[in-house]
Amino acid sequence: MLTYIIAAIVVIVVGAGTFALGWQLRTRQYRQRIKSAGESADRLLDEAKSRQRELLLEARDEALKIKSAAEAEIRDRRADLHRQERRLQQKEEMLDRRVEVSDRRERTLADKEQQIELIRQQIDELKKDRQRELERVAQLTVEEARDFLLREIEQEVRADAARRVREVEQQAREEAERKARSIVTLAIQRCAADQVAEATVSVVALPNEEMKGRIIGREGRNIRALESATGVDVIIDDTPDAVTLSGFDPIRREVARLALQKLIADGRIHPARIEEVVAKARQEVETIIREEGEQAALKAGVHGLHPELIKVLGRLKYRTSYGQNILNHSIEVAHLSAALAAELGADVNVARAAGLLHDIGKALSHEVEGPHALVGADLVKRYGKSPKIVAAIGNHHGELEEPQSIEAMIVQAADAISGARPGARRETVENYVKRLEALETVANSFSGVERSFAIQAGREVRIIVKPDEIDDLSAVRLARDIVKRIEETLEFPGQIKVTVLRETRAVDFAR
């Protein structure tokens, strides 16, 4: 028991000692912490005081900077204000000077206006005195003098206007002639057609001379039957291996030619066979006529023609005028008329149709009395063509007093161009040779000409000159002189080109 008590006492004593020791230790720690906290507080306070002093210094420096900047800005503004004040003062002084100058000018102008008014009054007085003096000397009032001057000026103006009108008319005439030549030349260049000279007889080739006897027949019955069926003359002469068919109607002559060729190829020649073959040949010719009329209308660009007009038009294939085929001539006139109408702003379709049909009356001229132009116009009118086309056809040779429209004048011009251009119509060999000889004679009549040659069917003359007598400039003058002589002395279709050739040769011999 005592042991327990002692042990308990020992435990209590040890515990008390431990507690007392712990208390002392904690007390010491607390004191050290308090001391270190106080030191930290003192250190923080010192740092705060030093930071406060630094901030105060920085604030003082910043305040000084701001103050300095404000003072500088104030000085600059004061300087600007002083400059503006000086500028305003200068402007006021300038304005004052200008006001003074303006006042002086106004006074000067007022004085000058007074002087001018006085001078104007003096001038008016002088004018009145001069007018009175002029009226006294001329014995005319102002109104009478004005009327006299106006009449004089009117006469001068009328004379100048008349002279100007003549000049303008002359210029217009020259310009119109030049333009007309240009248009006609362009139309001719755009239309080129071949021409074939045709005669009023047809020649049929025979395989041998015995065929002539078979064509004549016993007692001439075959030839009489052929002439009776065709209406042409069959000429059998000494021409070897050929028979000539002669007749004024080209269509009958074509029927006879086709029939005779068929009879010769067949070999059976007797009156009954002749009538049969002639009937077939006539049908073939009618078919050819219709096809040729359609082809002509197609080539000319004319559409909507009546079938009867096409048939009559196709008959022109077998008609000629001075060796010129009428159908080809009509197609050419249609093209020329269309080209001229397009250049002149006329109705191209009317001009083309009138050009194609202008000679259609020639296909009926031996059947109907009257000029072929009027016959053709009546025929075309009968089949419903427009009055312009009818008038152009009826007046293409000037049968009426004056052309009814510009298309009629165009058809007249195109018809003349087609018929008059070189090579379009046939001329006799004698006239052709004489014209070529006349060209060479005119060229040879000039001095210095060595030789001359008319070529290109008389459309060009080439002249060779002597180089020791004619120089280059003289060659140009010679060509111009020959052209003038040809124009003055000869009559020719189209134009003739004159070419002067000058050749210089250097000849030497090597020995």
Summary of the structure (lengths in Angstrom):
residues: 511
radius of gyration: 63.1
end to end distance: 186.8
largest distance: 210.2
contacts: 1399
relative contact order: 0.04
helix: 72%
strand: 7%
